[in-house]
Amino acid sequence: MKKHTRIYLTEMQYDISDFIPCEICGSKAVDIHHIERRGMGGNPNADVIENLMALCRHHHDQLGDVVEHKPYLKQVHVRQMKKRNEKSRH
């Protein structure tokens, strides 16, 4: 399992066998996307939960690496992290 996938699953409190929803539409996520690119050679700050989000293939292709969509992706991801944190407290 890739490091960023493991970080996402742990931080969002998912197990590898769980259904992981796309943070945009709720369908099955197939990618853990880096909102800010890792860059060539890797960025040590890229593999943090604030920069990782689950996306289905459609949304990864449509929104994933389009600079204009980064603010939207960040906004959606912050909302999803808050929802997960609220559920874990109850």
C-alpha positions as CSV (number, residue, x, y, z in Angstrom):
1,M,0.0,0.0,0.0
2,K,1.3,3.4,-0.9
3,K,2.3,5.7,2.0
4,H,-0.3,8.4,1.1
5,T,-3.1,5.8,0.9
6,R,-2.2,4.5,4.3
7,I,-2.1,8.0,5.8
8,Y,-5.5,8.8,4.3
9,L,-7.1,5.6,5.6
10,T,-5.7,6.0,9.1
11,E,-6.5,9.7,9.4
12,M,-10.1,9.3,8.0
13,Q,-10.6,6.1,10.1
14,Y,-11.2,3.7,7.3
15,D,-10.0,0.1,7.0
16,I,-8.7,-1.2,3.6
17,S,-11.8,-3.3,3.3
18,D,-14.2,-0.4,3.8
19,F,-16.2,1.3,1.1
20,I,-14.3,4.6,0.6
21,P,-16.6,7.2,-0.9
22,C,-15.5,9.9,-3.4
23,E,-15.5,13.1,-1.4
24,I,-17.2,14.9,-4.3
25,C,-20.1,12.6,-5.2
26,G,-20.1,9.6,-2.8
27,S,-19.5,6.9,-5.4
28,K,-16.6,4.5,-4.9
29,A,-13.3,6.2,-4.7
30,V,-10.5,4.7,-6.7
31,D,-7.7,7.2,-6.0
32,I,-6.3,9.0,-3.1
33,H,-5.5,12.3,-4.7
34,H,-2.8,14.9,-3.7
35,I,-4.6,18.2,-3.9
36,E,-1.2,20.0,-4.2
37,R,1.0,18.0,-6.4
38,R,3.9,16.0,-5.0
39,G,6.2,17.2,-7.7
40,M,9.2,15.5,-9.2
41,G,11.2,13.8,-6.6
42,G,8.4,14.1,-4.1
43,N,7.4,16.8,-1.7
44,P,7.7,15.8,2.0
45,N,4.7,18.0,2.9
46,A,2.5,16.4,0.3
47,D,1.6,13.2,2.3
48,V,-0.4,14.9,5.0
49,I,-4.2,14.4,5.5
50,E,-4.9,18.1,4.6
51,N,-3.5,17.4,1.1
52,L,-5.1,14.0,0.5
53,M,-8.6,13.3,-0.7
54,A,-10.5,10.3,-2.0
55,L,-11.8,10.6,-5.5
56,C,-13.7,8.4,-8.0
57,R,-12.2,8.0,-11.4
58,H,-14.5,10.6,-13.0
59,H,-13.7,13.3,-10.5
60,H,-10.0,12.5,-10.5
61,D,-9.9,12.9,-14.3
62,Q,-12.2,16.0,-14.3
63,L,-10.9,18.0,-11.3
64,G,-7.7,16.3,-10.1
65,D,-4.8,18.3,-11.7
66,V,-6.7,21.4,-12.8
67,V,-5.2,24.4,-10.9
68,E,-8.5,26.3,-11.0
69,H,-10.2,23.5,-9.1
70,K,-7.8,23.4,-6.1
71,P,-9.7,25.9,-3.9
72,Y,-12.9,23.8,-4.5
73,L,-11.2,20.5,-3.7
74,K,-9.7,22.0,-0.5
75,Q,-13.1,23.3,0.6
76,V,-14.8,20.0,0.0
77,H,-12.0,18.1,1.8
78,V,-12.0,20.3,4.9
79,R,-15.8,19.7,5.1
80,Q,-15.3,15.9,4.8
81,M,-12.6,15.9,7.5
82,K,-14.9,17.8,9.8
83,K,-17.7,15.3,9.2
84,R,-15.3,12.3,10.0
85,N,-14.1,14.0,13.1
86,E,-17.6,14.6,14.4
87,K,-18.6,11.0,13.7
88,S,-15.6,9.7,15.6
89,R,-16.5,11.8,18.7
90,H,-19.9,10.2,18.9
